[in-house]
Amino acid sequence: MDGAHENAAESSSSVPRSEEPACSAGGPEVLPPEESEGCAGSLDAAPKKLCGYLSKFGGKGPIRGWKSRWFFYDERKCHLYYSRTAQDANPLDSIDLSSAVFDCKADAEEGTFEIKTPSRIITLKAATKQVMLYWLQQLQTKRWEFHSSPPAPPAAPDAAPAGNGPTLRLELEQEEEELEDFLSPVRTPPGLVGAAAALQPVPTKPLALQNISLKHLGTEIHQPLVLPGSFLQTQHALSLHSGRVQPVPGANRHSGRNTMYNIRSNRQAQGTGHGPPGEDPPLSAEPQRAEWPLPSDPGTPGKDPADSPKPTPKSSLTANLIQKAKRPNNTFPLFAEGLTRTRTAQEKILALEQQVLMLTKELKSQKELVRILHKALEAAQQEKRASSAYLAAAEDKDRLELVRHKVRQIAELGKRVEALERERESLAQTAGLREQQVQELQRHVQQLLEKNQAKQQVICKLSEKVTWDFTHPPTQPPVPLGAADRDFLSQQEKMEHLKDDMEAYRTQNRFLNSEIHQVTKIWRRVAEKEKALLMKCAYLQAKNCQVESKYLAGLRRLQEAAGGEATESSELLRQLTQEALQWEAGEASADGVELSPISEYDEYGFLTVPNYEMEDLKLLAKIQALEVHSHHLLAHEAVERPLRERWAALGDLAPSVELKQLLRAGVPREHRPRVWKWLVQLRVRHLQSPGHYQELLSRGQVREHPAARQIELDLNRTFPNNKHFTCPTSTFPDKLRRVLLAFSWQNPTIGYCQGLNRLAAIALLVLEEEESAFWCLVAIVETIMPADYYSKTLTSSQVDQRVLQDLLLEKLPRLMAHLGQYRVDLSFLTFNWFLVVFADSLISNILLRVWDAFLYEGTKVVFRYALAIFKYNEEEILRLQDSLEIYQYLRFFTKTICNSQKLMTIAFNDMNPFPMKQLRQLRRAHRERLEAELHELEQLKAEYLETQSSRGPAVPDGCTSEDEGEGEA
């Protein structure tokens, strides 16, 4: 599976480097000295570096099989590198563990496990099951450390942030404790992992093909003489002890001579075990300085790598090797007697290490003695200075003062002695308690020894009995096993096998549970990081939109200040404004950076930037679009995501306080059709009947309704800034026509009124089904709005305008006083708000939130939001000091509202208290006044008509009547 990776690295794996440590030989980076020392430290301790020999399954064609490889882990990259031997400089390939998962199969060969990455599957085999579990646990731990550790700063890749150290250690300890719940930790296999594995012979595997060259079939491959593996291992151990790794000369000098040498016989491997199968052994390994030159310094003159001696010819290799092995060696003076002194050298090294430890301890004791002598000398000097001062004093008064000072010092020392005495007594008590504990433990040990002795006596008696039974067999011949006994033994053997299989599957299950647990935690951590990055990107994009909107607002103010003067600066402003207004739809996709770019249309088809004719309004629309997008990005994670989660967990809808609060906050787009259908059905279920909508449509096919002409005229005027009603191929205009015609037959007293087309259009955009939109229109006109709201007289609409005036005077007195000063009438603006429920005024994102609460709570929501809109822009209106400016601002000021959260807070919090009882009283009072006024107007109209009829048709003097003119003609 991975043979191509190794074949591609054949040429790069045979050149050793002296800087590589044994435990990470062939690593991509040079380790610092402290890591090298860690590799050469005590072999009894747990290795700091994860490394060791494993068998890897790979190859191509007929030579696929297991190959021994040296594996070592790189903590910086979370990669597991592997090479042929621990002495190789360059690795064959690496395995990315950051996105890998580990697996072990119970039915596979013992010690076999898999590392699965997104691109490939690597099959490995350890020497024993314990080594396999150790590798799997360590790889899991290394992967978790990589995902848990914070990213290192570029300037100091080895240094982790100091503040994250304890937290990281705590997380790693918690992870280890959690993994222990699944699979108990495996002890470090001695001599099979870490630095100790580099000193062991390379494991070998028997091969079926022997001494056969696949390149030249029928030709036997010559067996070159190889030095015993212990010689190279001893030299490598010496280099480890010295703190840096020296290359093994000649180890890979002729690796390219015979590429098929990895299928040679096992004769050499059984003798020495130096090289793994698949590697060419060194052809020239004489222990001479001339044959094994140290790496030459490129900057040293007179040393050219080309002058290095050539390999010895094959014909004289054996003779030269034997002669040079007998002569004393200047390079390795410890091996004067040849290659048989390997163990002696290792023992000498261990003896030297012990001697160093003893000398270190002796040095510490000498330092402690010097410190004590220094203190004694300092005390003697102080005593001498005090005596000199006493003798040098001129008067008795000074000597008395010195004596008093000494007395005070003696008193202080006495107090210290008392404190130390008390401390000694407490320590003595503690020591007594410890002594009692030790005595109890000794008694417990004595009991255990007695029990052990009794058990040994029983064992001895049983052993004697067994021996007696063997030495004195029974006289009767043994009874042959019957069929039942044989079946019992076979069943017992099968049970033993099943127990072994069950234990293997139990181990596999525990490991897989731990793997699933850790992979899930890693996935959650990655998801959290992704979420944090998305939030950061959204925040930065929102800030960018705010900066851009401020830039456009600055251009607009500069344009207003410049006026209509044709100067160079005004021309530059005009050019900058045109560049800012140019809409580039593909700008975001070309950059590939923005996560949610400003699209031309929103999710319901409304233009994000309205297409105004005036350049000033175009600039204002672009500023508004940027502000809306900025608020949407900032509120997405903080407000909208929790709101979506609450709606998703709501379940079946039922009237409640919680539902009321959720509707006020707004319904997410994916839940809005379902919620609106439920709200509409809640209001019109007493009016609904199966097939009612189709029956109304069939009436329109029989004869035309009188309002059909007006409906047709208003279709083209419905939302000209929405692509669903302006596109020629859209089906929405036809749906809207049928809904309005059906309603005109449903309510003949109203028939059709201008404004109903926009109410039905909003319902169609959200619900998409004709019949649902029809019943939504019925619910608004016949159940939510008061009676006569859409009649010819619009009586209830006029009443609500007067009620709004009273509420504005109560809630916003400063604003109403300012508007009254300039005689500004707000009804020209607010009348349309109430008639179409803000359909033409607010942007779609805020409009639909208003409708969410309106369909549930009724017209009270319309009053709340009307007051909130004026409160939202109160300060801007108060700055205007001219009636014309106020009217111009009121034309489009609702489109400048971008923050839906702020508007909702004003409507439902700042406008409180807002009792429905007060609203009913105001409506009742203003309705009586309005009806009285209308009655008075009717009387005046009747009197006028009566007066006109009593007068008759009168012709002024000098004028000819029409009848006379016709008679003359």
C-alpha positions, 0 to 999 in steps of 0.5 A, a space after each residue: 500500500 505504501 511501497 511507493 512512498 518508500 521507493 521514492 525515498 530509497 536514494 535519500 535514506 542512505 546518507 547519515 548525518 552526525 547531528 541526528 540523535 538515535 531516538 529520532 534518527 533521520 528526523 527532519 529537524 536537528 534536536 537541541 542538546 537537551 533532547 539529545 541528552 534525554 535520548 541518551 539518559 537512563 534507559 530504566 526511565 520512561 523515554 521522552 521520545 516515542 521511538 522503536 522498531 515496528 514491522 510495516 506491511 508494504 511493497 509492490 507486486 510479488 514482494 509485498 510483505 512485512 519490513 522492519 522499520 524504525 519509527 519515531 514521533 515528531 512532536 512539533 508536526 504530529 508526524 510519525 516518521 519511519 526509516 530503515 534503521 535508527 542510524 539512517 539520516 533521512 526518513 523514508 516517509 511520515 504519517 500525519 497523526 493529527 487527522 488519523 485514527 487507530 484501530 486494532 482487530 482481535 482476529 488479526 495476527 498478534 500485535 497488528 494494528 492500523 493507522 487510518 489517515 484520510 489518504 491511506 491505511 498503514 498496517 503495522 505489527 509490534 513484537 508483542 501485544 503489550 508493545 502494540 497496546 503501548 504504541 496505541 496508547 502513546 499515539 493517542 496521547 501524542 495526538 491529544 497533546 497536539 490538539 490540546 496544545 496552543 499554537 506556538 509563536 513563530 519567533 520561539 517555536 519551542 516555547 509555549 505560553 507560560 499561562 497555558 502550561 498549567 491548564 494544558 497539564 491539567 487537561 492532559 491529566 484529565 484526558 489520561 484519567 478518562 482513557 484509564 477508565 476504558 483501558 488501563 495504562 500499559 507499562 513501558 516495554 523494556 528494551 523495545 521502545 525509546 533509546 534502548 530500542 536503538 541499541 538492540 539488534 534490528 528485528 528480522 523476518 524470514 523470507 521465502 525468496 533466498 539469494 535470487 535476483 529478480 533483475 537477473 533471474 537464475 543469478 545468485 546474489 553474492 553474500 558480502 562480508 558484514 561486521 557483527 551488529 554489536 560493533 555498530 551498536 557499541 559505537 552508536 552507544 558511545 556516540 549517545 553517551 558523548 552527547 552527539 551522534 556520530 555516523 556509522 562509517 560505511 553503514 550505507 555506503 553501498 546501499 544502491 549497489 544491489 536494490 534487490 538485496 532485501 530478499 537475500 537469505 536469513 543466514 547473516 540475520 541469524 548470525 548477527 542481526 545487524 541490518 533489517 531485510 531490504 537494506 544493503 549491508 556495508 561492503 567496507 567496514 574496516 575500523 581504520 581512520 583512513 577508511 572511516 573519515 570524520 565529516 570534513 568541514 567545508 570551510 577547512 582548506 586542503 580537505 576536499 571530499 573528493 580526496 576521500 579513499 575509495 571502497 576496497 575491492 571485493 577480492 581483497 575485502 576479507 583478507 584486509 578486514 582480518 588483518 586490520 581487525 588484529 592490529 591495534 586501532 587508533 580510532 577506537 582504543 577500547 577495542 585493541 583486541 578486536 570485536 569481542 570486547 563489546 560487552 567490556 566496553 559497555 560495562 566500563 561505560 556503566 562503571 564510569 557513570 556510577 563513578 560520576 554519580 558517586 563523585 557528584 554526591 561527594 561534591 555535594 557533601 563537601 559543598 555543605 561542609 564548606 557552607 557550615 564552616 562559612 557560617 561558623 567563621 562569620 559568627 566568630 568574626 561577629 564575636 571578634 568585632 563585638 569584643 573589639 568594639 567593647 575594648 575600644 569604647 572610651 567611656 563606661 557608658 558606651 561599654 554599658 550600651 554594648 553590654 545591653 545590646 548583647 543582653 538583648 541579643 541573648 534574649 532574642 536567641 533565648 526566644 528562638 531556642 524556646 521556639 526551636 524546643 517547641 518545634 522539636 517537641 512537636 517533631 518528637 510527637 510526630 516521630 512517635 506517631 510515625 513509630 507507632 504506625 511503623 510498628 503496626 505495619 511491622 505487625 501486619 507484615 509479620 502476620 503476612 509472613 506467618 500466613 505465607 509460611 503456613 501456605 508454603 507448608 501446605 504447598 510442601 505437603 501437597 508437593 510431597 503427596 504428588 511426588 509420592 503419587 508419581 513414584 508409587 503408581 497404582 497397580 491397576 492399569 489405567 482406564 482408557 479414555 472413553 468417548 465422553 472423556 474425549 468430548 469433555 476434553 475437546 469442549 474444555 479446549 474449545 472453552 479455553 480458546 473461546 476465553 482467549 478470543 473473548 479476552 482479545 475482543 474485550 481488549 479491542 472493545 476497550 481500546 476502540 471505546 477509548 479511541 471513539 471517546 478521544 476522537 469525539 473530544 478532538 472533533 468537538 474541540 476542532 468544532 469549537 475552534 472553527 466556531 471561534 474563528 467564524 465568530 472572529 471573521 464575522 466580527 472583523 467583517 462587521 467592523 469592515 462594513 461599519 468602516 465602509 459605511 462611515 466612509 460613505 457617510 463622510 462622502 455624503 456629508 462632504 457632498 452636502 458641504 460642497 453643494 453644487 459648486 463645480 470645483 476640483 474637489 467636488 469632481 473628486 467627490 463625485 468620482 469617489 461616490 460613483 466608485 463606492 456605488 458601483 455594485 460588484 456582485 462577484 467581489 466577495 467570491 473573487 476574494 474568497 475571504 468574506 464568509 457572508 458577503 452582501 448579496 444583491 437580494 435578501 432571502 425573501 427577494 427584496 433588493 438589499 440596496 434599493 435602486 433610487 434615482 437620486 444619487 443622494 438616496 443611492 448613497 444613503 441606501 448603500 450606507 443602510 445596506 452596510 449597516 444592516 449587514 454589520 448588525 446581522 453579523 454581530 448579532 448572528 452568534 450572540 443572538 440568532 444562534 441561541 434563538 434558533 436553538 430555542 425554537 428547535 427545542 420548542 416542539 409543538 406550539 401552544 399559547 404561552 408566555 414563552 411563545 410570546 417572548 420568542 415571537 417578539 424576538 423573531 422567528 428564524 426563517 426555517 421555522 417561520 412558515 410553520 409558525 405562521 400557518 399555526 398562528 393563522 389557523 388559530 384565528 380562522 379555524 372557525 371560518 375554514 371549511 374544506 374546498 372553500 378557497 377553490 369554490 371562491 376561485 370558481 366563482 371568479 371564473 363564472 363572472 368577473 368581480 367588479 374589483 378585478 380591474 383595480 386588482 389588475 392595476 395594483 399587481 404591477 405596483 406591488 413591491 417593485 423592489 422584490 424580484 419575485 414580483 418584477 421578474 416576468 417568469 415569476 409565478 408570484 403575480 398570478 398567485 397574488 391575483 388569485 388570492 385577491 380575487 378570492 378575498 373579494 368574493 369572500 368579503 363583498 362588503 370590502 371587496 378590494 382596498 388598496 393595501 390588501 395587495 401588499 398584505 397578501 404579497 407578504 403572506 405569499 413570500 413567507 407561506 408560498 402556498 396560495 390558500 395559506 396566504 389567502 387565509 392569512 389575509 382573512 385573519 388580518 382583515 376580519 379577525 385582527 384588525 378592527 371592523 371598518 378598517 378597510 371599508 370605504 370610509 376607513 373609519 377605524 383607520 382614522 380612529 387609530 391615527 388619533 389614538 397614536 397622536 395621544 400616545 405620542 403626546 404621552 410617551 414622546 412629549 419632546 418630539 411632539 412639541 418639536 413637530 408641533 412647533 413646525 406644524 408637522 402632521 404625522 398622519 400622512 406617514 403613519 396612516 400607511 404604516 397601520 393600513 399595510 402593517 409597515 409593509 412599505 416602510 421597514 426593511 424585510 428583516 425587521 418587518 417580518 419580526 414585527 409580523 411575527 408578534 403582530 399575528 399573535 398579539 394583534 394591533 397593539 404590536 403596531 402601536 408599539 412599533 410605531 412609537 418605537 420607530 419615532 423613539 429610535 430616531 428622536 434625536 435625529 429629528 430634534 436636530 432638524 430646524 426646518 419643516 421642509 427638512 423634517 418632511 424630507 427626513 420623514 420620507 425615508 427615515 424608517 429605512 435607516 433603522 438597522 438594529 432590529 434588537 434595539 428597536 424590539 427592546 424599545 417597543 416592548 420595554 421602553 414603551 411600557 406600561 402599555 395596557 390594552 385597556 387604555 387602548 380600548 378606552 382611547 379607541 372608544 372615545 375617538 370613535 365617538 368623536 369621529 362618528 359625531 363629526 361624520 354625522 355633522 358632515 352628513 347633516 351639512 351635506 344634506 342641508 346643502 343638497 336640500 338648498 340646491 334642489 329648492 332653488 332649481 336650475 337658475 340661469 344668470 342674466 345674459 347667459 343662454 341656456 342649453 335648451 335655447 341654444 339647441 332650439 335655435 340650431 
